[in-house]
Amino acid sequence: ILVRHGETQWNRSNRFQGQNDIPLNRRGLVQAGQTARALAQNPCRAVYSSPLIRTMQVAEVISQAVDRPVSKVDGLKELDLGDLEGVSGDEMRDGWRQVYDAWRENPADVSMPNGESLAQLQERAWQAFLNVEASHQDEDTLILVSHNFAIRTIVCKLLGVPLGNFHKMTLGLSSICAIDSDQWGRRLVTYNSIGHLSARYK
């Protein structure tokens, strides 16, 4: 189960949020509680999380709900945005026009200034996914708390979707994705589910 963290003030103000350690705001903490309650309805073997504070806050609430400790996984961190950390879309368009245009046209070809590319993110996030999967049995339910771009690149890898089509996917705050894995392979069961959130917090 892949869980995106809830809202932060940077999400609220539409600022690019990569690896800067921005905590959840009040709304995000409520979303975390609602997500944890939904996940607690089924047995869970382990909880893993990006070590960034916004994901760890979610993971710790889930940990209490499912009675499992949290293990930090660096590979689940968000895209390193480099110089674009904390920048708004308008600021990116005005200050980094070539990067902005390339990002809108074909995100697979873009490396963030002094940061990462989507391909680099996908490589480390997918490897983290595989490492977690390999340390458990097929029947184990595992929860991985991560970030918007990281989860989307994992799903792209799973489905064989080119990263050039990255913008054709969306992933809501506090959303849940579910993947089944067994001897026959991996299948995406649920994507971008927010039905566990009350109407006010979707």
N, C-alpha and C positions, 0 to 999 in steps of 0.2 A: 504494500500500500504506500503510495507516494503522496505526501501531504505538503501543500504549499503553506508557508507561514501567513499570518494575518497582517492586518494593516499597521503601517508605521506612519509617522508624520511625513516622511519622504514620499511614500505611496500617495498619501493624501494631497500633497502639493505637486504631484506628477514630476518628481525628480528621479533621475536614473540612480538606481540603488544596486550597487555591485557588492563589493566586499567591505565597504564601510560598515562599522558596527552600530547600526541604528536599532534601538529597541522598539518593540511593539508599543503602539499608543493604547489608550483605553479601549477603543473599539476592537483593536487587534487582540487584546487580552480576553475580551468577551468571545470573540470568534474562536480563540484557542480553547476556551472552556467548552463551547458547543461542539467543536470538533472532537475533543477528548471524550465527551459523553457518548457521541456516536460510535467512536472506535471501541469503547469499552464494552459494547454489546457482544463482541466476539472475542474468543481467546486469542492472545498474542504471545509469540515466543520472544520477540526482542524489539527494541526501539533504537533506531540509529538517527543521527542528526548531523547536519552541517554544524560546525562549531560557532558560527556567527550568532550573536545574542538573540536576534529575532527568531531564529529557528530553534535555538536552545530553549527559549521561553515556552514555545509551543510543545517541544519534546518533553519538557519537564512536567507540564500539565498532563500530557498524555501518559507519561511514565507513572504518575500517581494514579491515574484512572485505570490503567491496565496492570499495575503492580509489576513493572519491569524497569530495570535501570536503563539509562541512556548511554549509548556509546557514540563518541564523536568520530566523524569521518570527514577528513579534509576534502576528499574528492567531491563531496556534495555541496561545496560552497558555490555561491553564485558566480557568474561571469565577472572577471576582473576588468572593470571598465576604465582603468588607468586614469587619464586626464578628464574623463567624462563622469567620474563619480560626483554625484550631487547636482549634476547639470540638468536643466529642464530641456524639453524638446525644442522650445524656441531658442534657448541659449545654444544648443547644439547646432541648430540650423544656421544661426548667425555667426558663431565662432568657429565651427568645424564644418563648413558647407560641403566640402567634398566627401567627408566621412558620412554626413547626414544623407546626402543623395545616394551614395553607395549602399548605405544601410537600408534605405527604403527600396532600392532597386534590386539588390541581391545581397542579403545579409551574410551569405556563405563566404563572400569574398572580402569581408571586412575584418581587419584587426583593429581593436580599439587602441587609440594612441597611448603608448606605454602600458597597454593591457593585453587582453587575450582576444583570440578569435572564437567564433562559435565552434569551429572544428576542434580547437584545443579544449574548450569546455566540454564538448561532447565526449572526447576521448577520455578525460579524467572522470567525468560523471558516470559514463557507461562502465568504466573499469571498476569504479567504486560499487556500482550496482552488482556487477558480476562477482566481486569479492565477497560482498555481503551474502549474496545468493549461495555461493559455493560453501559458505561456512554453516549452512543449515540444511535440513531435510526438505523435500518437496512439499510436504504437508504443513510445514511451519508457516504461520502468518507473521510477516515482518513489516514494521512500520518505518519508513524513511522520511524524515522531515527535511525539506530542501526548499528550493527557490524557483521562481518563474522560469527563467531561461534554462536552468539546469534540468528541471523536470521535462520541459518541452524537448530538449535535445535528447534526453533518454527515450522519450516516446518516439521521436523521429527515428532514432536508431532501431528501436524495436520494430517499427512498422516499415522501415526502409524508405522513409520520406526524406528527400534531399533537403539539406539545410537552406537551400534557396527558397523553399516553400515555408520557411519558419514563420513568417508573418501571417500565414493562413490558419494558424492555430492561436487560440487564446486560452488563458488559464487564470481563473479567478482567485482572489485572495481566499485562503483557508479552504481551497478546493481539495478534493480527494480523487486520485486515480488508482485503479486497481489492476494488477497484472497477475495472471495465473502462470505458473511455471511448473513443468513436469517433464517426463522423459520424451514427450512429443514436441516440446518447445515452449515458447512463451506467447501469450495472447493478451491483448489489451481488453479488459472486461468493462472498465468504467473510466471515463475521462472527464475531468472538469466538473465533478459532482459537487454541488453546493446545497443539496436538498436537506442536509443536516443543519444548516444555518437558518435561524428565524428570519422572517422577512425583513426586519429592520437591519440585519447585519449581513445581508447578501450583497 
